[in-house]
Amino acid sequence: MFKTTVDYDKCIGDEECVNACPAEVYDFDEEAKHPIVARQEDCLGCETCVEVCTVGAITVEEV
């Protein structure tokens, strides 16, 4: 199992992680203008979201 975390202080809300995630772990909160981890249990640990995040706002760790 993997834990995905978004650092909202760093996040620029470009939705790259939302669009890139093959497991559709993220939803985008239109009001807050940032991604939310909506389906944590579906995370594959592939770190695609980490790779596409240009500001380093996402971490994925095995738990």
C-alpha positions in Angstrom: 0.0 0.0 0.0 1.1 3.5 -0.8 0.5 6.9 0.8 0.3 9.9 -1.6 0.6 13.4 -0.2 0.2 16.8 -1.8 2.0 19.7 -0.3 -0.5 22.5 -0.9 2.0 25.2 0.0 4.1 24.1 -3.1 1.2 23.1 -5.4 0.5 25.4 -8.3 -2.7 23.7 -9.3 -1.8 22.8 -12.9 -3.6 19.4 -12.8 -0.6 17.5 -14.3 -0.8 14.9 -11.5 -4.6 14.5 -12.0 -4.2 14.0 -15.8 -1.1 11.7 -15.6 -2.1 9.3 -12.9 -2.9 5.9 -14.5 -5.0 4.8 -11.4 -7.1 8.0 -11.3 -6.1 8.5 -7.6 -6.7 12.3 -7.8 -9.7 14.6 -8.3 -9.3 18.3 -8.8 -11.0 20.6 -6.3 -12.2 23.5 -8.5 -13.0 25.7 -5.5 -9.6 25.3 -3.8 -7.7 25.0 -7.2 -5.7 22.0 -6.2 -5.7 18.2 -6.6 -7.1 16.0 -3.8 -6.1 12.4 -3.1 -9.6 10.9 -3.6 -8.8 7.2 -4.0 -5.7 6.6 -1.9 -6.3 2.8 -1.9 -5.9 2.7 -5.7 -2.4 4.2 -5.7 0.0 1.9 -7.6 3.2 3.5 -6.3 4.4 4.2 -9.8 5.3 7.8 -9.0 4.1 9.1 -12.3 2.5 12.0 -10.4 5.8 12.8 -8.7 7.6 12.8 -12.1 5.1 15.3 -13.7 4.9 17.7 -10.8 7.3 20.5 -11.7 7.3 22.0 -8.2 7.9 18.8 -6.1 4.6 19.1 -4.3 3.8 15.3 -4.3 5.3 12.5 -2.4 4.5 8.8 -2.6 5.7 6.4 0.1 5.2 2.8 0.8 3.4 2.1 4.1 
